[in-house]
Structure formats: structure tokens, C-alpha cells
Amino acid sequence: MAHYRHRKFNTKDTYPEQKLDNDLAQAVVAKGGTTIFLRGQCPQDLDTAETIKTNDPVEQTHKVMSNIRQLVEECGGQMAHVTKLVVYLTDVRHREAVYRTMGEYIKGVHPVCTGLVVVALARPEWLVEIDATAVIPD
């Protein structure tokens, strides 16, 4: 593990009423000197800025998380270096689907995570936006 993950937990234990299985932590002590701050990633292509053609929160989350993975890797890191995620949802009813999908990308990583429900995102068709911070160890 690239960083110390303090008080690791899995959401299946903390939210037993929901079908979630995300590896998270209460705190991350990052070791290293290179920090990557990503802007909020939305369900759009990184090269063309075109929004993907779906209103499915699962498909949108897959695009968002694959963008995060691509950007972290382009900056010289890997998903194991992700220390924090902030999830913005436009509808709390999408929470379980979004977190379940996000969990596929952070299995074994245990970042800290904050979730917010907002009135809207920059485009009305966007259901989810996630920003990430990663620290590449020296």
C-alpha cells in the first residue's frame, strides 16, 4: 500500500441496508511528494469533452471513474495512490448505484470519501461528478 490508511472499513458493514461494498478509510496519511489534484470528473470524453449518451447513473459513473484512472495514470500514478474522493450526486436515489460502481475502481485502495447531494451539476444531463486527490510516493 502506497500510504497509511487509518481505520479501514467497508461500506457493507457501515451501511448494511444498502448493497454497497466499498473499501474506504476514515483517514489517509499520504507519504510522498507528488500530489495530483483532479478537477471534478464528469461523464464526458476527456479528449472531445462530449457527454456520453446515457441517463444511467451506473454508465455515467463508469465513465467518471475511468477518466479518474486515466488521468492519474497519465500523471504517473496508479489507483493505489488515490487518497480522497468527493462524490457529487444530483439525486440521492442514485447513491447506491453510483457507490457500488465506484467501488469497483477502488477495491483494496481505501481512500477517504465524502458524498454530497447537490441541486445540479454544470450540465443538466450529468447525474454524478467525482473529484479525486492522489499522492505518488517518493
N, CA, C and O atoms as CSV, one atom per row, in Angstrom:
chain,resi,resn,atom,element,x,y,z
A,1,MET,N,N,0.845,-1.187,0.000
A,1,MET,CA,C,0.000,0.000,0.000
A,1,MET,C,C,0.884,1.241,0.000
A,1,MET,O,O,1.857,1.318,0.749
A,2,ALA,N,N,0.547,2.191,-0.828
A,2,ALA,CA,C,1.362,3.388,-1.002
A,2,ALA,C,C,1.315,4.319,0.210
A,2,ALA,O,O,2.295,5.010,0.491
A,3,HIS,N,N,0.201,4.348,0.924
A,3,HIS,CA,C,0.020,5.272,2.042
A,3,HIS,C,C,-0.617,4.525,3.216
A,3,HIS,O,O,-1.175,3.440,3.050
A,4,TYR,N,N,-0.524,5.120,4.386
A,4,TYR,CA,C,-1.139,4.520,5.563
A,4,TYR,C,C,-2.627,4.865,5.571
A,4,TYR,O,O,-3.008,6.035,5.544
A,5,ARG,N,N,-3.447,3.842,5.608
A,5,ARG,CA,C,-4.906,4.000,5.625
A,5,ARG,C,C,-5.368,3.728,7.049
A,5,ARG,O,O,-5.320,2.589,7.515
A,6,HIS,N,N,-5.818,4.782,7.748
A,6,HIS,CA,C,-6.193,4.697,9.158
A,6,HIS,C,C,-7.673,4.351,9.286
A,6,HIS,O,O,-8.533,4.987,8.677
A,7,ARG,N,N,-7.945,3.328,10.092
A,7,ARG,CA,C,-9.307,2.859,10.355
A,7,ARG,C,C,-10.025,2.473,9.057
A,7,ARG,O,O,-11.044,3.062,8.695
A,8,LYS,N,N,-9.484,1.497,8.382
A,8,LYS,CA,C,-10.112,0.976,7.166
A,8,LYS,C,C,-11.477,0.393,7.505
A,8,LYS,O,O,-11.690,-0.138,8.595
A,9,PHE,N,N,-12.388,0.504,6.557
A,9,PHE,CA,C,-13.703,-0.120,6.727
A,9,PHE,C,C,-14.299,-0.409,5.355
A,9,PHE,O,O,-13.796,0.053,4.331
A,10,ASN,N,N,-15.365,-1.171,5.358
A,10,ASN,CA,C,-16.080,-1.459,4.138
A,10,ASN,C,C,-17.528,-1.031,4.341
A,10,ASN,O,O,-18.111,-1.270,5.399
A,11,THR,N,N,-18.097,-0.404,3.332
A,11,THR,CA,C,-19.453,0.123,3.456
A,11,THR,C,C,-20.518,-0.956,3.666
A,11,THR,O,O,-21.620,-0.650,4.123
A,12,LYS,N,N,-20.205,-2.213,3.338
A,12,LYS,CA,C,-21.208,-3.261,3.592
A,12,LYS,C,C,-21.425,-3.435,5.096
A,12,LYS,O,O,-22.473,-3.922,5.520
A,13,ASP,N,N,-20.441,-3.039,5.899
A,13,ASP,CA,C,-20.579,-3.114,7.353
A,13,ASP,C,C,-21.221,-1.859,7.930
A,13,ASP,O,O,-21.988,-1.948,8.888
A,14,THR,N,N,-20.922,-0.696,7.366
A,14,THR,CA,C,-21.440,0.555,7.915
A,14,THR,C,C,-22.807,0.929,7.370
A,14,THR,O,O,-23.547,1.678,8.008
A,15,TYR,N,N,-23.152,0.411,6.187
A,15,TYR,CA,C,-24.470,0.653,5.593
A,15,TYR,C,C,-25.089,-0.693,5.203
A,15,TYR,O,O,-25.292,-0.958,4.018
A,16,PRO,N,N,-25.392,-1.551,6.197
A,16,PRO,CA,C,-25.869,-2.905,5.881
A,16,PRO,C,C,-27.194,-2.911,5.119
A,16,PRO,O,O,-27.515,-3.898,4.456
A,17,GLU,N,N,-27.954,-1.847,5.200
A,17,GLU,CA,C,-29.239,-1.801,4.499
A,17,GLU,C,C,-29.080,-1.531,3.005
A,17,GLU,O,O,-30.040,-1.651,2.244
A,18,GLN,N,N,-27.868,-1.165,2.587
A,18,GLN,CA,C,-27.609,-0.885,1.174
A,18,GLN,C,C,-26.686,-1.945,0.590
A,18,GLN,O,O,-25.903,-2.559,1.315
A,19,LYS,N,N,-26.773,-2.156,-0.685
A,19,LYS,CA,C,-25.952,-3.169,-1.346
A,19,LYS,C,C,-24.647,-2.546,-1.816
A,19,LYS,O,O,-24.399,-2.448,-3.017
A,20,LEU,N,N,-23.806,-2.122,-0.864
A,20,LEU,CA,C,-22.535,-1.480,-1.170
A,20,LEU,C,C,-21.386,-2.356,-0.693
A,20,LEU,O,O,-21.528,-3.133,0.251
A,21,ASP,N,N,-20.257,-2.217,-1.356
A,21,ASP,CA,C,-19.062,-2.995,-0.998
A,21,ASP,C,C,-17.833,-2.170,-1.362
A,21,ASP,O,O,-17.049,-2.558,-2.228
A,22,ASN,N,N,-17.672,-1.026,-0.692
A,22,ASN,CA,C,-16.572,-0.109,-0.990
A,22,ASN,C,C,-15.541,-0.135,0.120
A,22,ASN,O,O,-15.881,-0.034,1.299
A,23,ASP,N,N,-14.277,-0.270,-0.262
A,23,ASP,CA,C,-13.176,-0.187,0.695
A,23,ASP,C,C,-12.801,1.274,0.895
A,23,ASP,O,O,-12.303,1.930,-0.021
A,24,LEU,N,N,-13.048,1.780,2.109
A,24,LEU,CA,C,-12.752,3.175,2.439
A,24,LEU,C,C,-11.942,3.231,3.728
A,24,LEU,O,O,-11.669,2.200,4.343
A,25,ALA,N,N,-11.563,4.432,4.131
A,25,ALA,CA,C,-10.847,4.643,5.383
A,25,ALA,C,C,-11.341,5.945,5.991
A,25,ALA,O,O,-11.880,6.807,5.298
A,26,GLN,N,N,-11.147,6.073,7.300
A,26,GLN,CA,C,-11.509,7.314,7.982
A,26,GLN,C,C,-10.471,8.405,7.728
A,26,GLN,O,O,-10.801,9.591,7.744
A,27,ALA,N,N,-9.219,8.010,7.494
A,27,ALA,CA,C,-8.153,8.972,7.226
A,27,ALA,C,C,-7.079,8.295,6.397
A,27,ALA,O,O,-6.901,7.079,6.458
A,28,VAL,N,N,-6.373,9.093,5.628
A,28,VAL,CA,C,-5.227,8.599,4.861
A,28,VAL,C,C,-4.040,9.493,5.172
A,28,VAL,O,O,-4.116,10.714,5.037
A,29,VAL,N,N,-2.943,8.875,5.590
A,29,VAL,CA,C,-1.697,9.593,5.798
A,29,VAL,C,C,-0.863,9.358,4.539
A,29,VAL,O,O,-0.332,8.268,4.323
A,30,ALA,N,N,-0.762,10.393,3.721
A,30,ALA,CA,C,-0.075,10.263,2.437
A,30,ALA,C,C,1.427,10.425,2.616
A,30,ALA,O,O,1.901,11.344,3.283
A,31,LYS,N,N,2.156,9.505,2.001
A,31,LYS,CA,C,3.607,9.543,2.041
A,31,LYS,C,C,4.100,9.839,0.635
A,31,LYS,O,O,3.775,9.108,-0.301
A,32,GLY,N,N,4.868,10.885,0.477
A,32,GLY,CA,C,5.376,11.186,-0.851
A,32,GLY,C,C,5.343,12.666,-1.128
A,32,GLY,O,O,4.862,13.460,-0.320
A,33,GLY,N,N,5.857,13.020,-2.273
A,33,GLY,CA,C,5.992,14.425,-2.585
A,33,GLY,C,C,5.193,14.892,-3.777
A,33,GLY,O,O,5.110,16.098,-4.011
A,34,THR,N,N,4.599,13.991,-4.545
A,34,THR,CA,C,3.877,14.416,-5.734
A,34,THR,C,C,2.387,14.225,-5.516
A,34,THR,O,O,1.901,13.098,-5.424
A,35,THR,N,N,1.672,15.328,-5.435
A,35,THR,CA,C,0.236,15.288,-5.223
A,35,THR,C,C,-0.474,15.636,-6.524
A,35,THR,O,O,-0.117,16.597,-7.206
A,36,ILE,N,N,-1.477,14.844,-6.852
A,36,ILE,CA,C,-2.288,15.078,-8.044
A,36,ILE,C,C,-3.672,15.508,-7.569
A,36,ILE,O,O,-4.350,14.771,-6.854
A,37,PHE,N,N,-4.078,16.693,-7.968
A,37,PHE,CA,C,-5.419,17.185,-7.681
A,37,PHE,C,C,-6.202,17.162,-8.991
A,37,PHE,O,O,-5.865,17.889,-9.926
A,38,LEU,N,N,-7.228,16.345,-9.064
A,38,LEU,CA,C,-8.043,16.297,-10.272
A,38,LEU,C,C,-9.264,17.181,-10.111
A,38,LEU,O,O,-9.851,17.268,-9.033
A,39,ARG,N,N,-9.630,17.825,-11.183
A,39,ARG,CA,C,-10.892,18.565,-11.161
A,39,ARG,C,C,-12.012,17.546,-11.139
A,39,ARG,O,O,-11.785,16.372,-11.433
A,40,GLY,N,N,-13.203,17.969,-10.799
A,40,GLY,CA,C,-14.327,17.050,-10.801
A,40,GLY,C,C,-14.503,16.422,-12.168
A,40,GLY,O,O,-14.602,17.113,-13.182
A,41,GLN,N,N,-14.540,15.101,-12.176
A,41,GLN,CA,C,-14.703,14.389,-13.439
A,41,GLN,C,C,-16.174,14.090,-13.672
A,41,GLN,O,O,-16.886,13.638,-12.775
A,42,CYS,N,N,-16.609,14.350,-14.890
A,42,CYS,CA,C,-17.997,14.177,-15.281
A,42,CYS,C,C,-18.077,13.108,-16.352
A,42,CYS,O,O,-17.045,12.675,-16.865
A,43,PRO,N,N,-19.268,12.676,-16.700
A,43,PRO,CA,C,-19.409,11.609,-17.695
A,43,PRO,C,C,-19.209,12.120,-19.125
A,43,PRO,O,O,-20.130,12.115,-19.941
A,44,GLN,N,N,-18.000,12.552,-19.396
A,44,GLN,CA,C,-17.697,13.029,-20.734
A,44,GLN,C,C,-16.328,12.537,-21.165
A,44,GLN,O,O,-15.479,12.211,-20.335
A,45,ASP,N,N,-16.126,12.489,-22.459
A,45,ASP,CA,C,-14.865,12.051,-23.033
A,45,ASP,C,C,-13.786,13.088,-22.732
A,45,ASP,O,O,-14.003,14.288,-22.903
A,46,LEU,N,N,-12.623,12.617,-22.283
A,46,LEU,CA,C,-11.542,13.540,-21.925
A,46,LEU,C,C,-10.972,14.277,-23.135
A,46,LEU,O,O,-10.498,15.405,-22.997
A,47,ASP,N,N,-11.008,13.666,-24.306
A,47,ASP,CA,C,-10.418,14.293,-25.493
A,47,ASP,C,C,-11.387,15.200,-26.241
A,47,ASP,O,O,-10.986,16.240,-26.763
A,48,THR,N,N,-12.644,14.819,-26.296
A,48,THR,CA,C,-13.606,15.590,-27.086
A,48,THR,C,C,-14.531,16.458,-26.234
A,48,THR,O,O,-15.201,17.344,-26.763
A,49,ALA,N,N,-14.577,16.217,-24.935
A,49,ALA,CA,C,-15.482,16.895,-23.995
A,49,ALA,C,C,-16.953,16.591,-24.285
A,49,ALA,O,O,-17.841,17.280,-23.782
A,50,GLU,N,N,-17.209,15.558,-25.096
A,50,GLU,CA,C,-18.584,15.171,-25.367
A,50,GLU,C,C,-19.127,14.332,-24.213
A,50,GLU,O,O,-18.463,13.413,-23.734
A,51,THR,N,N,-20.327,14.656,-23.779
A,51,THR,CA,C,-21.000,13.885,-22.741
A,51,THR,C,C,-21.436,12.553,-23.330
A,51,THR,O,O,-21.926,12.495,-24.458
A,52,ILE,N,N,-21.253,11.478,-22.558
A,52,ILE,CA,C,-21.703,10.174,-23.052
A,52,ILE,C,C,-23.223,10.193,-23.144
A,52,ILE,O,O,-23.885,10.913,-22.397
A,53,LYS,N,N,-23.759,9.429,-24.030
A,53,LYS,CA,C,-25.190,9.444,-24.333
A,53,LYS,C,C,-25.946,8.436,-23.479
A,53,LYS,O,O,-26.380,7.396,-23.976
A,54,THR,N,N,-26.103,8.741,-22.199
A,54,THR,CA,C,-26.874,7.867,-21.318
A,54,THR,C,C,-27.342,8.650,-20.100
A,54,THR,O,O,-26.667,9.568,-19.634
A,55,ASN,N,N,-28.495,8.273,-19.601
A,55,ASN,CA,C,-29.007,8.816,-18.338
A,55,ASN,C,C,-28.930,7.774,-17.235
A,55,ASN,O,O,-29.607,7.890,-16.213
A,56,ASP,N,N,-28.100,6.752,-17.442
A,56,ASP,CA,C,-27.925,5.676,-16.477
A,56,ASP,C,C,-26.805,6.059,-15.509
A,56,ASP,O,O,-25.674,6.275,-15.945
A,57,PRO,N,N,-27.090,6.149,-14.206
A,57,PRO,CA,C,-26.047,6.549,-13.254
A,57,PRO,C,C,-24.872,5.572,-13.212
A,57,PRO,O,O,-23.744,5.983,-12.943
A,58,VAL,N,N,-25.116,4.288,-13.473
A,58,VAL,CA,C,-24.028,3.303,-13.481
A,58,VAL,C,C,-23.078,3.579,-14.640
A,58,VAL,O,O,-21.863,3.629,-14.449
A,59,GLU,N,N,-23.625,3.758,-15.839
A,59,GLU,CA,C,-22.782,4.040,-17.001
A,59,GLU,C,C,-22.039,5.362,-16.839
A,59,GLU,O,O,-20.867,5.465,-17.202
A,60,GLN,N,N,-22.714,6.372,-16.296
A,60,GLN,CA,C,-22.047,7.660,-16.068
A,60,GLN,C,C,-20.907,7.500,-15.066
A,60,GLN,O,O,-19.838,8.083,-15.248
A,61,THR,N,N,-21.123,6.724,-14.019
A,61,THR,CA,C,-20.078,6.526,-13.010
A,61,THR,C,C,-18.895,5.757,-13.583
A,61,THR,O,O,-17.746,6.070,-13.269
A,62,HIS,N,N,-19.158,4.756,-14.419
A,62,HIS,CA,C,-18.051,4.052,-15.079
A,62,HIS,C,C,-17.192,5.032,-15.875
A,62,HIS,O,O,-15.964,4.955,-15.833
A,63,LYS,N,N,-17.823,5.944,-16.593
A,63,LYS,CA,C,-17.054,6.924,-17.383
A,63,LYS,C,C,-16.267,7.849,-16.470
A,63,LYS,O,O,-15.094,8.124,-16.724
A,64,VAL,N,N,-16.897,8.324,-15.421
A,64,VAL,CA,C,-16.228,9.217,-14.468
A,64,VAL,C,C,-15.011,8.529,-13.855
A,64,VAL,O,O,-13.924,9.106,-13.817
A,65,MET,N,N,-15.189,7.302,-13.377
A,65,MET,CA,C,-14.084,6.600,-12.715
A,65,MET,C,C,-12.994,6.193,-13.704
A,65,MET,O,O,-11.816,6.186,-13.349
A,66,SER,N,N,-13.366,5.855,-14.935
A,66,SER,CA,C,-12.326,5.544,-15.915
A,66,SER,C,C,-11.547,6.797,-16.283
A,66,SER,O,O,-10.350,6.719,-16.558
A,67,ASN,N,N,-12.206,7.952,-16.291
A,67,ASN,CA,C,-11.489,9.220,-16.500
A,67,ASN,C,C,-10.493,9.465,-15.365
A,67,ASN,O,O,-9.352,9.861,-15.603
A,68,ILE,N,N,-10.934,9.226,-14.137
A,68,ILE,CA,C,-10.047,9.414,-12.981
A,68,ILE,C,C,-8.838,8.491,-13.109
A,68,ILE,O,O,-7.698,8.929,-12.949
A,69,ARG,N,N,-9.083,7.228,-13.395
A,69,ARG,CA,C,-7.973,6.284,-13.544
A,69,ARG,C,C,-7.020,6.720,-14.662
A,69,ARG,O,O,-5.801,6.697,-14.488
A,70,GLN,N,N,-7.576,7.113,-15.795
A,70,GLN,CA,C,-6.744,7.545,-16.920
A,70,GLN,C,C,-5.889,8.748,-16.556
A,70,GLN,O,O,-4.698,8.774,-16.865
A,71,LEU,N,N,-6.477,9.740,-15.908
A,71,LEU,CA,C,-5.731,10.948,-15.555
A,71,LEU,C,C,-4.648,10.665,-14.520
A,71,LEU,O,O,-3.528,11.160,-14.640
A,72,VAL,N,N,-4.978,9.873,-13.509
A,72,VAL,CA,C,-3.968,9.522,-12.502
A,72,VAL,C,C,-2.801,8.797,-13.162
A,72,VAL,O,O,-1.642,9.082,-12.862
A,73,GLU,N,N,-3.102,7.864,-14.056
A,73,GLU,CA,C,-2.040,7.131,-14.742
A,73,GLU,C,C,-1.240,8.033,-15.680
A,73,GLU,O,O,-0.020,7.894,-15.769
A,74,GLU,N,N,-1.894,8.942,-16.371
A,74,GLU,CA,C,-1.183,9.886,-17.243
A,74,GLU,C,C,-0.234,10.777,-16.455
A,74,GLU,O,O,0.784,11.231,-16.978
A,75,CYS,N,N,-0.576,11.026,-15.186
A,75,CYS,CA,C,0.274,11.859,-14.321
A,75,CYS,C,C,1.344,11.036,-13.611
A,75,CYS,O,O,2.077,11.568,-12.777
A,76,GLY,N,N,1.446,9.752,-13.929
A,76,GLY,CA,C,2.484,8.905,-13.361
A,76,GLY,C,C,2.079,8.108,-12.143
A,76,GLY,O,O,2.925,7.472,-11.514
A,77,GLY,N,N,0.814,8.126,-11.799
A,77,GLY,CA,C,0.350,7.404,-10.623
A,77,GLY,C,C,-0.453,6.177,-10.986
A,77,GLY,O,O,-0.496,5.750,-12.140
A,78,GLN,N,N,-1.086,5.622,-9.973
A,78,GLN,CA,C,-1.978,4.486,-10.144
A,78,GLN,C,C,-3.108,4.629,-9.138
A,78,GLN,O,O,-3.023,5.448,-8.223
A,79,MET,N,N,-4.153,3.852,-9.296
A,79,MET,CA,C,-5.311,3.983,-8.410
A,79,MET,C,C,-4.950,3.759,-6.940
A,79,MET,O,O,-5.617,4.298,-6.057
A,80,ALA,N,N,-3.916,2.980,-6.666
A,80,ALA,CA,C,-3.478,2.768,-5.277
A,80,ALA,C,C,-2.993,4.056,-4.637
A,80,ALA,O,O,-2.875,4.124,-3.413
A,81,HIS,N,N,-2.710,5.076,-5.427
A,81,HIS,CA,C,-2.236,6.354,-4.906
A,81,HIS,C,C,-3.387,7.312,-4.581
A,81,HIS,O,O,-3.155,8.383,-4.020
A,82,VAL,N,N,-4.618,6.943,-4.926
A,82,VAL,CA,C,-5.766,7.803,-4.647
A,82,VAL,C,C,-5.990,7.860,-3.144
A,82,VAL,O,O,-6.095,6.829,-2.478
A,83,THR,N,N,-6.062,9.067,-2.623
A,83,THR,CA,C,-6.226,9.265,-1.184
A,83,THR,C,C,-7.598,9.807,-0.809
A,83,THR,O,O,-8.076,9.577,0.302
A,84,LYS,N,N,-8.241,10.535,-1.744
A,84,LYS,CA,C,-9.530,11.143,-1.411
A,84,LYS,C,C,-10.411,11.243,-2.645
A,84,LYS,O,O,-9.948,11.552,-3.743
A,85,LEU,N,N,-11.706,10.970,-2.432
A,85,LEU,CA,C,-12.722,11.152,-3.456
A,85,LEU,C,C,-13.845,12.003,-2.872
A,85,LEU,O,O,-14.206,11.857,-1.704
A,86,VAL,N,N,-14.384,12.883,-3.687
A,86,VAL,CA,C,-15.582,13.637,-3.316
A,86,VAL,C,C,-16.614,13.367,-4.403
A,86,VAL,O,O,-16.380,13.635,-5.582
A,87,VAL,N,N,-17.758,12.832,-3.988
A,87,VAL,CA,C,-18.804,12.429,-4.917
A,87,VAL,C,C,-19.956,13.428,-4.832
A,87,VAL,O,O,-20.463,13.728,-3.751
A,88,TYR,N,N,-20.354,13.929,-5.991
A,88,TYR,CA,C,-21.494,14.847,-6.090
A,88,TYR,C,C,-22.596,14.132,-6.869
A,88,TYR,O,O,-22.378,13.683,-7.994
A,89,LEU,N,N,-23.777,14.029,-6.268
A,89,LEU,CA,C,-24.940,13.395,-6.893
A,89,LEU,C,C,-26.057,14.411,-7.021
A,89,LEU,O,O,-26.224,15.281,-6.166
A,90,THR,N,N,-26.820,14.294,-8.093
A,90,THR,CA,C,-27.982,15.168,-8.245
A,90,THR,C,C,-29.253,14.535,-7.685
A,90,THR,O,O,-30.281,15.202,-7.568
A,91,ASP,N,N,-29.184,13.257,-7.342
A,91,ASP,CA,C,-30.357,12.553,-6.819
A,91,ASP,C,C,-29.873,11.498,-5.827
A,91,ASP,O,O,-29.129,10.590,-6.199
A,92,VAL,N,N,-30.285,11.613,-4.590
A,92,VAL,CA,C,-29.845,10.681,-3.558
A,92,VAL,C,C,-30.236,9.246,-3.893
A,92,VAL,O,O,-29.601,8.309,-3.408
A,93,ARG,N,N,-31.257,9.057,-4.702
A,93,ARG,CA,C,-31.685,7.706,-5.083
A,93,ARG,C,C,-30.649,6.993,-5.959
A,93,ARG,O,O,-30.714,5.775,-6.121
A,94,HIS,N,N,-29.703,7.735,-6.519
A,94,HIS,CA,C,-28.635,7.136,-7.326
A,94,HIS,C,C,-27.426,6.731,-6.477
A,94,HIS,O,O,-26.482,6.131,-6.989
A,95,ARG,N,N,-27.454,7.054,-5.198
A,95,ARG,CA,C,-26.280,6.839,-4.344
A,95,ARG,C,C,-25.788,5.395,-4.373
A,95,ARG,O,O,-24.604,5.139,-4.594
A,96,GLU,N,N,-26.684,4.475,-4.155
A,96,GLU,CA,C,-26.268,3.074,-4.073
A,96,GLU,C,C,-25.639,2.606,-5.391
A,96,GLU,O,O,-24.593,1.957,-5.371
A,97,ALA,N,N,-26.247,2.917,-6.516
A,97,ALA,CA,C,-25.711,2.502,-7.822
A,97,ALA,C,C,-24.369,3.162,-8.102
A,97,ALA,O,O,-23.450,2.516,-8.605
A,98,VAL,N,N,-24.253,4.433,-7.780
A,98,VAL,CA,C,-23.004,5.159,-8.024
A,98,VAL,C,C,-21.889,4.626,-7.135
A,98,VAL,O,O,-20.784,4.375,-7.618
A,99,TYR,N,N,-22.155,4.452,-5.859
A,99,TYR,CA,C,-21.117,3.973,-4.947
A,99,TYR,C,C,-20.725,2.525,-5.239
A,99,TYR,O,O,-19.562,2.149,-5.098
A,100,ARG,N,N,-21.692,1.728,-5.642
A,100,ARG,CA,C,-21.382,0.345,-5.985
A,100,ARG,C,C,-20.435,0.309,-7.197
A,100,ARG,O,O,-19.471,-0.455,-7.214
A,101,THR,N,N,-20.717,1.128,-8.189
A,101,THR,CA,C,-19.877,1.198,-9.388
A,101,THR,C,C,-18.514,1.787,-9.064
A,101,THR,O,O,-17.495,1.270,-9.521
A,102,MET,N,N,-18.478,2.848,-8.292
A,102,MET,CA,C,-17.217,3.458,-7.875
A,102,MET,C,C,-16.353,2.449,-7.129
A,102,MET,O,O,-15.130,2.431,-7.271
A,103,GLY,N,N,-17.006,1.617,-6.337
A,103,GLY,CA,C,-16.290,0.621,-5.546
A,103,GLY,C,C,-15.488,-0.360,-6.379
A,103,GLY,O,O,-14.489,-0.900,-5.905
A,104,GLU,N,N,-15.907,-0.599,-7.607
A,104,GLU,CA,C,-15.158,-1.490,-8.491
A,104,GLU,C,C,-13.761,-0.943,-8.795
A,104,GLU,O,O,-12.832,-1.709,-9.052
A,105,TYR,N,N,-13.620,0.360,-8.766
A,105,TYR,CA,C,-12.355,1.012,-9.118
A,105,TYR,C,C,-11.440,1.240,-7.916
A,105,TYR,O,O,-10.246,1.495,-8.080
A,106,ILE,N,N,-11.999,1.150,-6.713
A,106,ILE,CA,C,-11.191,1.436,-5.519
A,106,ILE,C,C,-11.061,0.222,-4.608
A,106,ILE,O,O,-10.684,0.361,-3.445
A,107,LYS,N,N,-11.371,-0.969,-5.125
A,107,LYS,CA,C,-11.243,-2.193,-4.323
A,107,LYS,C,C,-9.807,-2.307,-3.812
A,107,LYS,O,O,-8.863,-2.303,-4.602
A,108,GLY,N,N,-9.646,-2.408,-2.504
A,108,GLY,CA,C,-8.335,-2.536,-1.893
A,108,GLY,C,C,-7.577,-1.233,-1.726
A,108,GLY,O,O,-6.473,-1.233,-1.181
A,109,VAL,N,N,-8.146,-0.113,-2.185
A,109,VAL,CA,C,-7.444,1.179,-2.112
A,109,VAL,C,C,-7.716,1.891,-0.788
A,109,VAL,O,O,-6.786,2.428,-0.187
A,110,HIS,N,N,-8.938,1.910,-0.329
A,110,HIS,CA,C,-9.345,2.548,0.935
A,110,HIS,C,C,-9.067,4.061,0.968
A,110,HIS,O,O,-8.384,4.517,1.885
A,111,PRO,N,N,-9.559,4.847,0.019
A,111,PRO,CA,C,-9.431,6.296,0.128
A,111,PRO,C,C,-10.452,6.837,1.128
A,111,PRO,O,O,-11.383,6.129,1.511
A,112,VAL,N,N,-10.279,8.080,1.548
A,112,VAL,CA,C,-11.348,8.743,2.283
A,112,VAL,C,C,-12.340,9.235,1.236
A,112,VAL,O,O,-11.969,9.494,0.091
A,113,CYS,N,N,-13.594,9.360,1.631
A,113,CYS,CA,C,-14.619,9.709,0.652
A,113,CYS,C,C,-15.701,10.547,1.312
A,113,CYS,O,O,-16.153,10.251,2.418
A,114,THR,N,N,-16.104,11.596,0.616
A,114,THR,CA,C,-17.208,12.434,1.055
A,114,THR,C,C,-18.249,12.442,-0.047
A,114,THR,O,O,-17.908,12.557,-1.224
A,115,GLY,N,N,-19.512,12.321,0.322
A,115,GLY,CA,C,-20.590,12.350,-0.657
A,115,GLY,C,C,-21.532,13.503,-0.397
A,115,GLY,O,O,-21.894,13.782,0.746
A,116,LEU,N,N,-21.924,14.170,-1.464
A,116,LEU,CA,C,-22.836,15.305,-1.374
A,116,LEU,C,C,-23.964,15.141,-2.373
A,116,LEU,O,O,-23.762,14.611,-3.465
A,117,VAL,N,N,-25.143,15.590,-2.004
A,117,VAL,CA,C,-26.243,15.679,-2.950
A,117,VAL,C,C,-26.433,17.156,-3.247
A,117,VAL,O,O,-26.601,17.974,-2.342
A,118,VAL,N,N,-26.403,17.483,-4.535
A,118,VAL,CA,C,-26.466,18.885,-4.967
A,118,VAL,C,C,-27.700,19.090,-5.845
A,118,VAL,O,O,-28.272,18.133,-6.366
A,119,VAL,N,N,-28.088,20.319,-5.997
A,119,VAL,CA,C,-29.252,20.640,-6.815
A,119,VAL,C,C,-28.998,20.318,-8.277
A,119,VAL,O,O,-29.874,19.793,-8.965
A,120,ALA,N,N,-27.799,20.634,-8.751
A,120,ALA,CA,C,-27.471,20.390,-10.157
A,120,ALA,C,C,-25.969,20.416,-10.337
A,120,ALA,O,O,-25.229,20.918,-9.491
A,121,LEU,N,N,-25.531,19.857,-11.469
A,121,LEU,CA,C,-24.129,19.940,-11.879
A,121,LEU,C,C,-24.069,20.908,-13.069
A,121,LEU,O,O,-25.084,21.503,-13.429
A,122,ALA,N,N,-22.911,21.066,-13.667
A,122,ALA,CA,C,-22.734,22.071,-14.713
A,122,ALA,C,C,-23.609,21.837,-15.942
A,122,ALA,O,O,-23.963,22.787,-16.640
A,123,ARG,N,N,-23.956,20.585,-16.207
A,123,ARG,CA,C,-24.855,20.266,-17.314
A,123,ARG,C,C,-26.024,19.457,-16.753
A,123,ARG,O,O,-25.824,18.581,-15.912
A,124,PRO,N,N,-27.239,19.745,-17.212
A,124,PRO,CA,C,-28.411,19.080,-16.622
A,124,PRO,C,C,-28.448,17.570,-16.810
A,124,PRO,O,O,-29.099,16.879,-16.027
A,125,GLU,N,N,-27.769,17.033,-17.824
A,125,GLU,CA,C,-27.782,15.589,-18.058
A,125,GLU,C,C,-26.797,14.830,-17.171
A,125,GLU,O,O,-26.845,13.601,-17.110
A,126,TRP,N,N,-25.919,15.533,-16.496
A,126,TRP,CA,C,-24.950,14.875,-15.616
A,126,TRP,C,C,-25.622,14.507,-14.294
A,126,TRP,O,O,-26.261,15.342,-13.654
A,127,LEU,N,N,-25.468,13.250,-13.902
A,127,LEU,CA,C,-26.036,12.758,-12.647
A,127,LEU,C,C,-24.992,12.636,-11.547
A,127,LEU,O,O,-25.327,12.635,-10.363
A,128,VAL,N,N,-23.721,12.533,-11.943
A,128,VAL,CA,C,-22.638,12.311,-10.985
A,128,VAL,C,C,-21.385,13.049,-11.437
A,128,VAL,O,O,-21.088,13.145,-12.628
A,129,GLU,N,N,-20.668,13.559,-10.462
A,129,GLU,CA,C,-19.345,14.152,-10.672
A,129,GLU,C,C,-18.490,13.710,-9.495
A,129,GLU,O,O,-18.957,13.700,-8.356
A,130,ILE,N,N,-17.244,13.346,-9.761
A,130,ILE,CA,C,-16.351,12.906,-8.694
A,130,ILE,C,C,-15.018,13.575,-8.877
A,130,ILE,O,O,-14.441,13.534,-9.964
A,131,ASP,N,N,-14.515,14.198,-7.815
A,131,ASP,CA,C,-13.148,14.704,-7.890
A,131,ASP,C,C,-12.256,13.837,-7.013
A,131,ASP,O,O,-12.709,13.207,-6.058
A,132,ALA,N,N,-10.986,13.826,-7.363
A,132,ALA,CA,C,-10.046,12.909,-6.699
A,132,ALA,C,C,-8.744,13.612,-6.392
A,132,ALA,O,O,-8.337,14.552,-7.075
A,133,THR,N,N,-8.103,13.129,-5.344
A,133,THR,CA,C,-6.743,13.539,-4.989
A,133,THR,C,C,-5.917,12.258,-4.880
A,133,THR,O,O,-6.361,11.262,-4.308
A,134,ALA,N,N,-4.727,12.303,-5.432
A,134,ALA,CA,C,-3.806,11.161,-5.331
A,134,ALA,C,C,-2.444,11.696,-4.946
A,134,ALA,O,O,-2.085,12.820,-5.296
A,135,VAL,N,N,-1.685,10.886,-4.223
A,135,VAL,CA,C,-0.313,11.259,-3.831
A,135,VAL,C,C,0.599,10.115,-4.254
A,135,VAL,O,O,0.441,8.975,-3.819
A,136,ILE,N,N,1.557,10.450,-5.112
A,136,ILE,CA,C,2.527,9.461,-5.588
A,136,ILE,C,C,3.693,9.458,-4.615
A,136,ILE,O,O,4.328,10.493,-4.416
A,137,PRO,N,N,3.993,8.302,-3.997
A,137,PRO,CA,C,5.092,8.245,-3.034
A,137,PRO,C,C,6.442,8.495,-3.704
A,137,PRO,O,O,6.636,8.211,-4.886
A,138,ASP,N,N,7.358,9.033,-2.916
A,138,ASP,CA,C,8.734,9.237,-3.405
A,138,ASP,C,C,9.405,7.906,-3.621
A,138,ASP,O,O,10.565,7.858,-4.030
